[in-house]
Amino acid sequence: MTTFRDGLLARKTAFVAGGTSGINLGIAQRFAQLGARVAVCGRNPEKAAHAARSIGDDALGLSADVRDYAAIRACMEQVAGRFGPMDIVVSGAAGNFLAPALGMSANAFRTVVDIDLNGTFNVFRGCHDLLNRPGASLIAITAGQAVNAMAMQAHACAAKAGINQLIRTLALEWGPDVRVTGISPGPIAGTEGMARLAPDPATRAKHDARIAMKRWGEIGEIADAAVFLCSPAASYITGAILDVDGGSGVGDASRLDVGQGLA
C-alpha cells in the first residue's frame, strides 16, 4: 500500500548503496513497487542476492564496499550497463556504535567517517557520468546527529554533519541537471540501530515520550519520503535535508505537560 500512483517510477533506474537491509532496503522495495528497475549494493554478496530476491525478479544485487571508490564505481557501471543511465541514486551505507570519545580509537572514528561520509562522496562522485541528465535525483541518508550533538556519538555526529554539507555543496555544483537532497530519519522501528539503542520496552517508552509524535517511525514512511524527493513533485527541491523524525529533532517533548498550562 502506497500513497503514490501505480507506475510513478516506471522506466526509471534506481541504485541504492547500502540497500541490502533496513531503511535502504525498504526504499529499494518501494521504488520497485512503483515500477522502477532497481539495483542494490552491499558488502555481503549473500545479503545482496537475498535483498534482490525480496525486491523482485528483475532486481540486481551487487557486492561492493562504499569505502572503495573503484569497487563502487564498477558496481554502478554494471547497473548502467544492464539498465541504462541511472535516474535515482541513494547513498545509505552507514556504520555506528555507542562509545565515548575517550573510549574510541582513532581507527574506530575513522571507520565510521569512511563508511558514512567518504562512502557518500564515492557513490555520488562515481555515479555522475552514469546519470540520466537532466533530471537525475541523488538522495543521501543522513541523521539528526548532523545537527544535534549527542553524547557517545562523536564519530556519527561528525560524519553526518559532513554528509549534510556535501549534499548542499553538490546541489550548488551539479544543478540544474542533478538534484541532490537528503533524508534525516528519526527513530525507526525494525532497524538494527534502534534495536541497539532501545533493546527493551522501558527504554523504548522513554524514547517515545521524547518524540512529539509519541511513536517510532516505520521504514515505509522513510521510503515514501524518498519517493517524493525523486518524483516530479520535488522538481524544485535541491540542497534540502528532509527531517522524517516525528518531531524528535525539534526538542524533548517529554519535558512538557501541556495539560497543566503555565502553572
BELNORLIN-V678385 format. One record per residue. N is the residue number from 0. RES is the residue in one letter. SS is DSSP state (H for helix, E for strand, L for the rest). OMEGA is omega in whole degrees, 0 to 359 (none if undefined). D_FIRST is the distance of its C-alpha to the first C-alpha in Angstrom with 2 decimals. Layout:
# BELNORLIN-V678385
N_RES_SS_OMEGA_D_FIRST / N_RES_SS_OMEGA_D_FIRST
This chain:
# BELNORLIN-V678385
0_M_L_181_0.00 / 1_T_L_179_3.78 / 2_T_L_191_7.08 / 3_F_L_182_8.88 / 4_R_L_177_10.24 / 5_D_L_176_10.16 / 6_G_L_182_13.15 / 7_L_L_184_13.71 / 8_L_L_178_15.29 / 9_A_L_180_16.92 / 10_R_L_174_20.47 / 11_K_L_175_19.99 / 12_T_E_182_21.27 / 13_A_E_177_19.98 / 14_F_E_182_22.00 / 15_V_E_176_21.05 / 16_A_E_187_24.14 / 17_G_L_189_23.65 / 18_G_L_183_20.34 / 19_T_L_180_21.12 / 20_S_L_170_19.81 / 21_G_H_183_18.22 / 22_I_H_185_16.76 / 23_N_H_176_17.83 / 24_L_H_177_16.30 / 25_G_H_177_12.87 / 26_I_H_180_13.59 / 27_A_H_180_14.81 / 28_Q_H_178_11.88 / 29_R_H_177_9.57 / 30_F_H_181_12.53 / 31_A_H_179_12.76 / 32_Q_H_182_9.29 / 33_L_L_170_10.52 / 34_G_L_183_13.82 / 35_A_L_167_16.09 / 36_R_E_192_18.89 / 37_V_E_171_18.67 / 38_A_E_176_21.53 / 39_V_E_182_21.74 / 40_C_E_175_25.02 / 41_G_E_183_26.46 / 42_R_L_185_29.90 / 43_N_L_183_29.43 / 44_P_H_181_29.36 / 45_E_H_177_28.05 / 46_K_H_179_25.08 / 47_A_H_180_24.39 / 48_A_H_179_24.56 / 49_H_H_179_22.31 / 50_A_H_180_19.67 / 51_A_H_179_19.93 / 52_R_H_180_19.50 / 53_S_H_181_16.26 / 54_I_H_180_14.95 / 55_G_L_186_16.26 / 56_D_L_184_19.62 / 57_D_L_183_20.55 / 58_A_L_182_19.88 / 59_L_E_177_23.08 / 60_G_E_185_24.02 / 61_L_E_182_27.18 / 62_S_E_175_29.50 / 63_A_L_177_31.33 / 64_D_L_183_32.35 / 65_V_L_177_31.52 / 66_R_L_182_34.98 / 67_D_L_185_36.57 / 68_Y_H_182_36.46 / 69_A_H_181_37.81 / 70_A_H_182_35.33 / 71_I_H_175_32.19 / 72_R_H_179_33.72 / 73_A_H_178_34.34 / 74_C_H_181_30.77 / 75_M_H_174_29.49 / 76_E_H_178_32.23 / 77_Q_H_178_30.93 / 78_V_H_181_27.42 / 79_A_H_178_29.04 / 80_G_H_181_31.34 / 81_R_H_188_28.64 / 82_F_H_186_25.95 / 83_G_L_181_28.10 / 84_P_L_185_28.21 / 85_M_E_178_25.35 / 86_D_L_186_23.31 / 87_I_E_174_21.44 / 88_V_E_177_23.02 / 89_V_E_175_21.75 / 90_S_E_185_24.46 / 91_G_L_179_23.34 / 92_A_L_184_25.97 / 93_A_L_173_27.59 / 94_G_L_181_30.19 / 95_N_L_176_31.14 / 96_F_L_179_33.24 / 97_L_L_178_35.16 / 98_A_L_174_38.81 / 99_P_L_182_41.47 / 100_A_H_181_43.03 / 101_L_H_177_46.34 / 102_G_H_185_44.72 / 103_M_L_177_42.97 / 104_S_L_176_44.72 / 105_A_H_180_44.80 / 106_N_H_179_43.07 / 107_A_H_177_40.18 / 108_F_H_182_39.75 / 109_R_H_182_40.04 / 110_T_H_180_37.47 / 111_V_H_177_34.65 / 112_V_H_179_35.80 / 113_D_H_182_36.00 / 114_I_H_188_32.47 / 115_D_H_187_30.74 / 116_L_H_181_32.94 / 117_N_H_178_34.88 / 118_G_H_177_31.88 / 119_T_H_176_29.96 / 120_F_H_182_33.08 / 121_N_H_180_33.47 / 122_V_H_184_29.97 / 123_F_H_178_30.24 / 124_R_H_184_33.91 / 125_G_H_184_33.49 / 126_C_H_195_30.72 / 127_H_H_183_32.33 / 128_D_H_177_34.23 / 129_L_H_183_31.40 / 130_L_E_173_29.05 / 131_N_L_185_28.31 / 132_R_L_357_30.33 / 133_P_L_174_30.19 / 134_G_L_181_26.57 / 135_A_E_181_25.54 / 136_S_E_176_23.50 / 137_L_E_181_24.35 / 138_I_E_174_22.51 / 139_A_E_174_24.28 / 140_I_E_181_22.90 / 141_T_E_181_25.59 / 142_A_E_180_26.07 / 143_G_H_178_27.69 / 144_Q_H_177_30.87 / 145_A_H_185_31.57 / 146_V_L_183_32.57 / 147_N_L_181_33.30 / 148_A_L_182_35.83 / 149_M_L_177_35.17 / 150_A_L_180_37.86 / 151_M_L_185_37.56 / 152_Q_L_181_35.42 / 153_A_H_181_38.05 / 154_H_H_181_36.73 / 155_A_H_179_33.06 / 156_C_H_181_34.18 / 157_A_H_183_36.39 / 158_A_H_183_33.94 / 159_K_H_176_31.04 / 160_A_H_176_33.48 / 161_G_H_178_34.58 / 162_I_H_180_31.07 / 163_N_H_180_30.68 / 164_Q_H_175_33.98 / 165_L_H_176_33.22 / 166_I_H_184_30.12 / 167_R_H_181_32.37 / 168_T_H_180_35.21 / 169_L_H_176_33.30 / 170_A_H_178_31.71 / 171_L_H_187_35.31 / 172_E_H_190_36.63 / 173_W_H_175_33.95 / 174_G_L_2_32.98 / 175_P_L_186_32.54 / 176_D_L_184_31.56 / 177_V_E_174_29.14 / 178_R_E_181_27.00 / 179_V_E_181_26.88 / 180_T_E_178_24.73 / 181_G_E_173_23.72 / 182_I_E_178_21.15 / 183_S_E_182_22.79 / 184_P_E_169_20.53 / 185_G_L_176_21.87 / 186_P_L_184_21.78 / 187_I_E_181_18.56 / 188_A_L_176_18.00 / 189_G_L_179_18.11 / 190_T_L_181_20.33 / 191_E_H_182_23.92 / 192_G_H_181_25.30 / 193_M_H_175_24.33 / 194_A_H_178_25.44 / 195_R_H_185_28.80 / 196_L_H_181_29.04 / 197_A_L_188_28.09 / 198_P_L_183_28.96 / 199_D_L_184_29.63 / 200_P_H_181_28.44 / 201_A_H_179_31.34 / 202_T_H_180_30.60 / 203_R_H_179_26.93 / 204_A_H_177_28.10 / 205_K_H_176_30.35 / 206_H_H_182_27.57 / 207_D_H_183_25.44 / 208_A_H_183_28.53 / 209_R_H_185_29.02 / 210_I_L_181_25.59 / 211_A_L_181_25.35 / 212_M_L_175_21.86 / 213_K_L_176_23.30 / 214_R_L_171_20.54 / 215_W_L_176_19.30 / 216_G_E_178_16.28 / 217_E_L_179_13.29 / 218_I_H_180_12.95 / 219_G_H_179_9.45 / 220_E_H_175_11.41 / 221_I_H_179_13.97 / 222_A_H_179_11.84 / 223_D_H_176_10.63 / 224_A_H_178_14.36 / 225_A_H_177_15.39 / 226_V_H_179_13.45 / 227_F_H_186_15.17 / 228_L_H_179_18.46 / 229_C_L_181_18.59 / 230_S_L_176_17.52 / 231_P_H_180_20.19 / 232_A_H_181_19.40 / 233_A_H_187_21.14 / 234_S_L_179_23.99 / 235_Y_L_180_26.63 / 236_I_L_172_25.46 / 237_T_L_182_27.36 / 238_G_L_184_29.16 / 239_A_L_173_26.81 / 240_I_E_183_25.29 / 241_L_E_176_22.18 / 242_D_E_175_22.30 / 243_V_E_194_19.00 / 244_D_L_179_20.95 / 245_G_L_182_20.70 / 246_G_L_183_24.20 / 247_S_L_179_25.80 / 248_G_L_182_27.65 / 249_V_L_182_29.24 / 250_G_L_183_31.38 / 251_D_L_182_31.87 / 252_A_H_180_30.56 / 253_S_H_182_32.34 / 254_R_H_184_35.66 / 255_L_L_168_35.16 / 256_D_L_187_35.61 / 257_V_H_180_35.10 / 258_G_H_182_36.15 / 259_Q_H_179_39.65 / 260_G_L_184_40.16 / 261_L_L_181_42.92 / 262_A_L_none_45.31
